[in-house]
Amino acid sequence: MSQACITWRGDIGAYIVGALDPGTAARVRRHLRACRACRADYQELVPMRDWLTRAAAADGGAAGQLPPVPPLEPVRPWRPVTRRRWLAVTVAAAAAAAAAVITGVAARPAAPAFRAFDRASGVHGQASLLATPAGTQIELTVTGLPAHVHCTLVAVSAAGTDVAGSWNATYSGAARVEGTTAIPVTRLKALRIESPTRRLLLRITM
């Protein structure tokens, strides 16, 4: 894989599970039409995504809730020399997170969801917020993180900041994190994902 294609890994995983906005999804489709390496991985991983969806439904989840992935125009078959295991893990984690969210929908009221993508870091994230008596519960799904980096989730309000959680990124760069903050949901302005050096990897604005 070229260095340029590494920045696409988070978006490809999010695209396969239907987690991108229309503009970003169109940009991913254009890249897949032009890049044989990324396209080959995409074509191999779509069946895995469908299998994970069926498995979640068999375990009691809601079947058919993930949006269908539109097919791309056929091209000459091509196989890369090196298998890209990181993308398989990314898609599996993203699809499992999506299935878990779908399964939990009937158990509690829908929570506001916010999405963001940082073009510089290649990190894509979606956060759902749930008001609690102690503040706010945050459910974060993120892809494209640097491998093995210790990440911190910071809640931001007009009055200041509060560390809502931390974790170590996996090799795939995908994670599903549950965090809590004492800041009420109505006062949250943004969520920040930072590296140990406080480098901003992603900002999700409320």
C-alpha positions as CSV (number, residue, x, y, z in Angstrom):
1,M,0.0,0.0,0.0
2,S,1.3,3.5,-0.9
3,Q,1.7,6.1,1.9
4,A,-1.1,8.1,0.3
5,C,-3.6,5.2,0.6
6,I,-3.0,4.8,4.3
7,T,-5.0,8.0,4.9
8,W,-8.0,6.4,3.3
9,R,-8.2,3.4,5.7
10,G,-10.6,5.0,8.2
11,D,-12.9,6.3,5.5
12,I,-13.1,3.0,3.7
13,G,-14.1,1.1,6.9
14,A,-16.7,3.8,7.7
15,Y,-18.0,3.8,4.2
16,I,-18.6,0.0,4.2
17,V,-20.8,0.2,7.3
18,G,-22.6,3.3,6.1
19,A,-21.2,5.8,8.6
20,L,-20.1,8.6,6.3
21,D,-22.0,11.7,5.2
22,P,-23.0,11.9,1.5
23,G,-20.1,14.2,0.5
24,T,-17.4,12.1,2.1
25,A,-19.0,8.9,0.8
26,A,-18.8,10.3,-2.7
27,R,-15.2,11.1,-2.3
28,V,-14.4,7.5,-1.1
29,R,-16.2,6.1,-4.2
30,R,-14.1,8.3,-6.5
31,H,-11.0,7.0,-4.8
32,L,-12.1,3.4,-5.0
33,R,-12.8,3.8,-8.8
34,A,-9.2,5.1,-9.3
35,C,-7.2,3.0,-6.8
36,R,-7.0,-0.8,-7.6
37,A,-5.4,-1.6,-4.3
38,C,-8.1,-0.1,-2.1
39,R,-10.8,-1.4,-4.4
40,A,-9.6,-4.9,-4.1
41,D,-9.8,-4.7,-0.3
42,Y,-13.2,-3.1,-0.5
43,Q,-14.6,-5.9,-2.7
44,E,-13.2,-8.6,-0.3
45,L,-14.6,-6.9,2.8
46,V,-18.2,-6.1,1.7
47,P,-19.2,-9.8,2.2
48,M,-17.6,-9.7,5.7
49,R,-19.7,-6.7,6.6
50,D,-22.8,-8.5,5.4
51,W,-21.9,-11.6,7.4
52,L,-21.4,-9.5,10.6
53,T,-24.8,-7.9,10.1
54,R,-26.5,-11.3,9.7
55,A,-24.6,-12.5,12.8
56,A,-25.8,-9.6,14.9
57,A,-29.4,-10.1,13.7
58,A,-29.2,-13.8,14.6
59,D,-28.1,-12.8,18.1
60,G,-31.2,-10.7,18.6
61,G,-30.3,-7.5,16.8
62,A,-32.3,-5.6,14.2
63,A,-31.8,-7.1,10.8
64,G,-31.4,-5.0,7.7
65,Q,-30.7,-1.7,9.6
66,L,-27.3,-1.0,8.0
67,P,-27.7,0.8,4.7
68,P,-26.8,-1.2,1.6
69,V,-23.4,-0.5,0.0
70,P,-23.8,0.5,-3.6
71,P,-21.9,-1.6,-6.1
72,L,-19.0,-0.1,-8.0
73,E,-18.5,-0.5,-11.8
74,P,-16.6,-3.7,-12.6
75,V,-12.9,-3.4,-13.4
76,R,-10.2,-5.9,-14.4
77,P,-9.5,-8.3,-11.5
78,W,-6.4,-7.4,-9.5
79,R,-4.9,-8.8,-6.3
80,P,-2.3,-7.1,-4.2
81,V,0.8,-9.1,-3.2
82,T,0.4,-8.3,0.6
83,R,-2.9,-9.0,2.4
84,R,-4.2,-5.9,4.3
85,R,-5.2,-7.3,7.6
86,W,-5.6,-3.9,9.2
87,L,-8.5,-3.0,6.9
88,A,-10.3,-6.3,7.7
89,V,-10.0,-5.6,11.5
90,T,-11.1,-2.0,10.9
91,V,-14.3,-3.1,9.1
92,A,-15.0,-5.8,11.6
93,A,-14.7,-3.4,14.5
94,A,-16.8,-0.8,12.8
95,A,-19.5,-3.2,11.8
96,A,-19.6,-4.7,15.2
97,A,-20.0,-1.3,16.8
98,A,-22.8,-0.4,14.4
99,A,-24.6,-3.7,15.2
100,A,-24.2,-3.0,18.9
101,V,-25.7,0.4,18.5
102,I,-28.6,-1.0,16.5
103,T,-29.3,-3.7,19.1
104,G,-29.4,-1.1,21.9
105,V,-31.8,1.3,20.1
106,A,-34.9,-0.4,21.5
107,A,-33.5,-0.5,25.0
108,R,-33.3,3.3,25.5
109,P,-34.2,6.6,23.9
110,A,-32.2,7.7,20.9
111,A,-29.3,9.9,21.9
112,P,-28.0,12.9,19.8
113,A,-25.2,11.8,17.5
114,F,-22.4,14.0,16.1
115,R,-19.8,13.1,13.4
116,A,-16.5,14.6,12.3
117,F,-13.5,13.8,10.1
118,D,-10.0,15.3,10.4
119,R,-8.4,15.4,7.0
120,A,-4.9,16.0,8.4
121,S,-4.9,13.0,10.8
122,G,-7.3,10.7,8.8
123,V,-9.4,10.1,11.9
124,H,-13.2,9.7,11.6
125,G,-15.5,9.6,14.6
126,Q,-19.1,9.5,15.7
127,A,-20.3,10.4,19.2
128,S,-23.6,9.8,20.9
129,L,-24.5,11.8,24.0
130,L,-26.8,10.7,26.8
131,A,-27.8,13.0,29.7
132,T,-27.3,11.4,33.2
133,P,-27.9,12.7,36.7
134,A,-24.1,13.0,37.1
135,G,-23.4,14.7,33.7
136,T,-23.1,13.1,30.3
137,Q,-22.4,9.6,29.0
138,I,-20.5,9.5,25.7
139,E,-20.4,6.6,23.3
140,L,-17.6,7.1,20.8
141,T,-16.9,5.1,17.6
142,V,-13.7,6.0,15.9
143,T,-11.5,4.8,13.0
144,G,-8.2,5.8,11.5
145,L,-6.3,6.4,14.7
146,P,-2.5,5.9,14.7
147,A,-1.7,2.4,15.8
148,H,-0.9,1.8,19.4
149,V,-1.2,5.5,20.4
150,H,-2.6,6.3,23.8
151,C,-5.6,8.5,23.2
152,T,-7.5,10.8,25.5
153,L,-11.1,11.9,25.1
154,V,-11.6,15.5,26.4
155,A,-15.0,17.1,26.9
156,V,-15.1,20.8,26.2
157,S,-17.5,23.4,27.6
158,A,-17.5,27.2,27.7
159,A,-16.3,26.9,31.4
160,G,-13.4,24.5,30.7
161,T,-12.5,20.9,29.9
162,D,-12.9,17.5,31.5
163,V,-11.1,14.2,30.7
164,A,-14.0,11.8,29.8
165,G,-11.9,8.7,29.0
166,S,-8.7,7.2,27.6
167,W,-7.6,4.1,25.8
168,N,-4.8,2.6,23.7
169,A,-5.5,2.5,20.0
170,T,-5.3,-1.0,18.4
171,Y,-3.2,-1.8,15.3
172,S,-6.3,-1.3,13.2
173,G,-6.9,2.2,14.5
174,A,-10.5,1.4,15.3
175,A,-12.2,1.7,18.7
176,R,-15.5,1.9,20.5
177,V,-15.2,3.9,23.7
178,E,-17.6,4.7,26.5
179,G,-16.7,7.9,28.4
180,T,-18.3,10.0,31.1
181,T,-18.1,13.7,32.0
182,A,-19.5,15.9,34.7
183,I,-20.3,18.5,32.1
184,P,-24.1,18.5,31.4
185,V,-25.0,17.5,27.8
186,T,-26.6,21.0,27.2
187,R,-23.3,22.7,28.0
188,L,-21.0,20.5,25.9
189,K,-19.4,22.4,23.0
190,A,-17.1,19.8,21.6
191,L,-15.2,16.5,22.1
192,R,-11.5,16.3,21.5
193,I,-9.4,13.2,20.9
194,E,-5.7,13.9,21.8
195,S,-2.4,12.0,21.6
196,P,0.0,11.9,24.6
197,T,1.7,15.0,23.3
198,R,-1.7,16.8,23.2
199,R,-1.8,16.7,19.4
200,L,-5.4,17.0,18.2
201,L,-6.4,13.9,16.3
202,L,-10.1,14.8,16.0
203,R,-12.5,17.5,17.2
204,I,-16.3,16.7,17.2
205,T,-18.3,19.9,17.5
206,M,-21.7,19.7,19.2
